[in-house]
Amino acid sequence: MITDGATGALTDAQIAGQIAVLNTTFSAGEGGAATGFSFKLAGVTRTDNAGGFATNPGGTDEHSMKRALHQSGDNALNLYSATAGDYLGWAFLPDITTKPGQAYLDGVVFDWESIPGTSSTYAGRYDQGETATHEVGHWLHLEHTFYGGCAAKGDFVEDTPAEKTATSGCPGGKDTCSAPGLDPIHNYMDYSYDSCYTEFTAGQVQRMRDAWLLYRAS
């Protein structure tokens, strides 16, 4: 947990609530395919760091923050609650962070106000803790469902229908590609509102499991 000294502090209950959301969404508690992944809180580090709190991806502040705070190996999920700069969150795919010299970049940065019970900034949009679910999907090597647009390979998962543009809200019937299937607006790897998210697909589960064995199990 990172704060600027005045903003961003989380209670133990809020942190536990975020872990519970991860376990619900990755176990098909809202629908879709169960991934087989579960998460257990190993510890909490509370840090006042104004630069890290407001950092964007790739900047000096991110590198400094993660060098100081990153813990354990490839199989340990480091979660950094902050403002996430101009984003709701981000994570690098494991094929980047498992390269020599890049291990400290591994983990998920996400906006602390996306955690349930923190504030009303994202009320009705991104306030149910599923920003972290989306970013942990990246941590396990999933691309956005709209990655590659309508191209044949798309997000490299066969059972997510092709999608040209990211979703905002929960627009039923959205269909941006001529290939079969409506846009996967309920998929955790789109940009839909948290209330719209319900699933990972079986194909995404297989990609995550393969990535775990290839990049993280050791």
N, C-alpha and C positions, 0 to 999 in steps of 0.2 A: 504494500500500500504506500503510495507516494502522495504527499500533500505539498502545498506551497507555504506551509506553516500556519495557515488559517482556514484553508478550504480543502476538502477531499478526504477528511477523516471518516473511516468506516468503523462501525461497531462489530463486535464478534458475531452478533446475530445476523448482521447484513452480509458478512463474509460467508457465514455458514449457509445463508440463503442462496448466495450465488453458486456455491458448490452443489447445493441441492438441485438448482436449475440444470446445471451441467449433467448431473446424474439422471435427472428425469428425461432430458432431451436425448441423451445418448443411449438411453434404454428403451426408446420408443414409447415413452410415457404419454406423448401427445399424438402418436401415430407413426406410420412408416415402419422402417426396419430397425430392429435393435442392433446396436453396433458391437456389443460385447465389451465396450470400454466403460470403466467407472473411475471416479476421481475421489481421492482422499486427501484432506488438508494435512500437509506435513508441517506447516508452520507459517507464521506471519511476521514479516519485517515491516515496521512502520518507519518511514523516512520522510523528513522535510527536505525537499529539493525543488525549488521553484523552477529551475530550468528543466529538470526531468518531468515535472508535473505538467508543463505546457508543451513538451517536445512534439515535434513531427517526426515521421520516419526518416532515417538517413542522416540526421543532423548530429552535430557534435554532442548535444545534450543527450540524445538517445544512447550514443556510444558510451559516454561517460557514465550514465546511469546504469546501463546494463553491465558494464565492466565491474562496477562496484557492487551490484546487487545480485547478479545471476548466480544460481546455486545448482549443484549436482550435474548429472550427465544428460545425455540425449533423451533418456526416458523420463526425465522430470519436467513437468509442465510448470514453467515460471509465469505467473500471472502478475501483471503490473497495472494496478488501477491508478489512473491519472486523468487528465483532461483529454488525452490522445490528440492534442493539437487541433488540427482542422478536420479530424476524423472521429468516427465513433470507436474505431479501434483498428489494429492491424497485427498481422503475424507473417513472418517469412516462412515459406515452405521448407520442409526439412532438407531438400536437396541443396539448399543454399547454406543453411546454418550448420550442417554437418561437415562442411568443407573445412580444411585446416585453417585455423585462425579466425573462424566465424562463429564458433560455438557459443560465445557470450551473447550473440544477438538472438539466440533462440528464445522463444517464449511469445506471450500474447500481451499486448498493450491495449487497454480498453478504457473507455470513459467511465469514471466511477459513478456517474449519475445514471448509467444504464442498469445498475444493480437495483433490484426491487427494494422499495422503501427509502430511497435516498433523497429524491427531490421530485419536483414536477416539471423539470426542464423538458423531459422527453415523454411526458404523460400522454398516454394513448398512442404512442408511436414506438419508442424503443426503451421501455421501462420495465420489462419483465425478465431481464437478465440474459436475453438470448443473443445479444451482441457477443458475449463471451462464447456462446455455443458456435456461432458463425466463425469466429476467429480460431477457436480450437479445431474446427474443421480444416482450416488452412494449416494449422500446426500438424495435422495428420494428412496433409498433402492433397486436400480437395481444392479445386479451383472454383471460382464463381460459376453458377449455372449459366451465366451469360458469357462466359469466357469463350472466345472464338466465334461469338455470334451465331449465325446460321450455318457456319462451315461444318463439314461432315464430322470432324473430330470434336468440335465443341469443347466441352469441359473434360473430355477423355473418359466419360462415363456413359454407357449406352442407354441406360434407362432413365436419364434426365432429358426430357424433350428439349430440342434446340430452342434457344432464346436469344434474340438480338439485343435487347436492351434490359438494363436493370429495372427492377420493379420498385415502385414507391407506393406505400399503402397496401391495399389488398384488392386489386381490380379484377374481379371475376371475369373470365372469358378472355383475358389478355392472350394474344396469339401473334407473335412478331415474326415467326418463321413459317415457311410453307411446308416444312416437314411435319409428319403426324404428331399430334399432341399439343395441347395448350401449354403456354409458358408455365414452368414449375414454380408458381408464385408461393406455394406453401413450403418450398424447400428451404432449409436453414442456410443454404449457400446463395440465395438470392438476396436482395436488399429490401425485402418486404418488412412491414411493421411486425413487431414481436407477436402480436395477436393473430397474425396471419400464418406464422410459421407453425408447421406440425411435423416435419419429417426429414429424415435422410432416406435415400433409396437403397435397395439391396446392392446395386452397383457401386454406390458411394461407400457403403460398408466394406465391400471387398477391396476397394482402392485404399481405404484407411488401414485395413488389416495388413495389406501387402506393404504399405509404407511403414507400418510399425515394425514389421519383420526386417525390412531392408535398411531402415534408417535409425530405429529407436530401440529395438529389443536388446541390443548389445550394451 
